[in-house]
C-alpha cells in the first residue's frame, strides 16, 4: 500500500501470481524464502526491511 501498488502490480513485478499475493496477505499461504526475495526486490527494499516488525 505504501508504494501505491495493487496486488496485481506487485505480483507482476515479483513474477508471482496475483492470487498468491492475496493468499499471503490473508495468511492463507506460507511463503518461501525465494518468494520473499522476489517481493522485496519488486518493492526495492531488502528482505530485512520487508520482515521488520513481523512477530
Secondary structure, DSSP 8 states (H G I E B T S, - for coil): -TT---HHHHHHHHTS-HHHHHHHHTT-S---HHHHHHHHHHHTS-HHHHHTT--
